[in-house]
Each structure stands twice: as C-alpha cells, then as structure tokens.
C-alpha cells in the first residue's frame, strides 16, 4: 500500500463514514492513485466474502460453555477487584489504628500524675430503698422491669 495520506482514510470511505466534502476528495484521489484504488478493491472484496460466508452455528451445549466461560472470567475480574479493595481497606484501617494509638488523643504532661484508681471507685455502693425507687422511675427502668416481669410469667 502506498504511503500517501489518503490510505489511512480508505476504511472510513469504504464504511461510508466520511462527510460529502472529504468523500469527494478521496474519490478524486482514487482516480489518480492506483495503490489506494487497489487497496479499496481488496477491502470491498473482503467485505463481500465475509457477507457471503455462512454464519457460524453453535449447539446449545457449545453456547452454554461459552456463556459459562464468559461468566467465570467476569467473576474472576470482580473477585480480583474485591480482593484488592479489601486489601486497601484493611491497610487504611491498620494505618489509621496505629496512627490513633500513636497520637493517643490529648498530649499528656509529664508533671501530672496518672490516676491508677478506676473512675467508678468514688461512687458509693449503697442499697437504699430510696435509690432503688429513684432508679425505677426512669422510662428505661420501667421498660426493663416490665419486660422482665412478663418473661417471669412465661417461665413454668
């Protein structure tokens, strides 16, 4: 095939993809360039040969095999993507956790002493009837007590 600039446009010309102006330019060039005219005739011959060829027919079994293979290839790609995204998410989680542990919230001063007693140590543990009455007057306590009393009735 020749190295002229029109040889790259022959496929578009053959397929009818060129506008009227460009199509006229290619037709004028084809009248003068034997290499491009030969290449266009070969394209037309190949198109006729493919159009006249019988369409392949697959049996139901072969068609099912093709579908299963396509589905498995698609699933493999999807699984690979899911694995990669899971790995990225796990890495972000690990790095974020390490960063949070390393940063540890507010900076601690070296002069302040850290308390070793738990926060609930200062709460008095009393079983006064008054504390029980106050605690059972809340809506959450009433719900809890009602739920537990209905379950106690269900027991044999």
Secondary structure, 3 states (H helix, E strand, C coil): CCCCHHHHHHHHHHHCCCCHHHHHHHHHHHHHCHHHHHHHHHHHHHHHHHHHCCCCCCCHHHHHHHHHHHHHHHHHHHHHHHHHHHHHHHHHHHHHHHHHHHHCCCCCCCCCCCCCCCHHHHCCCCCCHHHHHHHHCCHHHHHHHHHHHHHHHHCC
